[in-house]
């Protein structure tokens, strides 16, 4: 099975995000393959949740559409199992703690391993509470990906020391969404991380142009783009494939050498 670190083995990584089930799971499955063909190195799959606290309006609305279309965690697992017959690109679920808790940590992680998910990102699970989930991610060889935010400050190195897979560096305060300018000193955060670990770093929240991808991958190992992609899916729905291919190709083209 492909592992998260493989996404970074050939240099800088481009990591796009999709909300599963928006507009339907068949489209999600197709778009993952399209993004892999366009040069994505790892794909984040969002499990829709009724109260996604880290998300701005674009991804919140995608969650509503996906849930209204009848998307469930079990249906997402079935979709990933089908997807794994077509692509071995590394995949990470972005999910909220309540969804996993309700499903059962052991059952959820076991199912991830069965269908070929490589990592988990849980934005609302504090570092101090990850132990209860890590017991099961470790058991099933899943990477629990840590987030480091501008507000982490003295906790940056504590979180980085225990990080696995890659470190999701949050570029901005607030929620996800497209931003024209990002004022956080991401370089300083990455310098602090580098002092304690060689786990790859990827910057997300707000990135939507190839120039920003270039800027951030000069200092980090990867760039994450969510809202800009989800917005294309919202606009074109089942016909989004060619537009997503074009956009992801452009963003991949922005990666620093």
Secondary structure, DSSP 4 states (H G I P E B T S, - for coil): ---GGGGGTTS-EEEEEEETTSS-HHHHHHHHHHHHHTT-SEEEEEPP-TT-TT--HHHHHHHHHHHHTT--HHHHHHHHHHHTTT---EEEEE--HHHHHHH-HHHHHHHHHHHT--EEE-TTS-GGGTHHHHHHHHHTT-EEEEEE-GGGGGGHHHHHHT--SEEEEE-SSSS----S---S-HHHHHHHHHTT---EEEEESS--SHHHHHHHHTTSSEEEE-HHHHHHHHHHGGG-HHHHHHHHHHHHHT---
